[in-house]
Amino acid sequence: MRRIRCQSRAPINAHRASTKLQLKSRSKFDVRSTSVEDEESQREIGWRRVAGRFNSLSI
C-alpha cells in the first residue's frame, strides 16, 4: 500500500479530507471496533503525517 501511495502523491491531498471524515464518523459509531480496520486507520494517519511533511517541503 505504501509504495503505491508514494508513487502517486497528488491523490493523497484529495483523499485526506474524506478519510478524516470517515475516521471521525467511525470513532463515533464504531467504538468497539478495535480490529484490523482500526490498525489500518492508525497506520493511515501516520502515513498522512509523513506525506504532509513531504508536501510542505515540496511547495
PyMOL commands that set and color helices and strands:
alter all, ss='L'
color gray80, all
select helices_A, chain A and resi 2-7+10-29+36-58
alter helices_A, ss='H'
color red, helices_A
deselect
rebuild
show_as cartoon
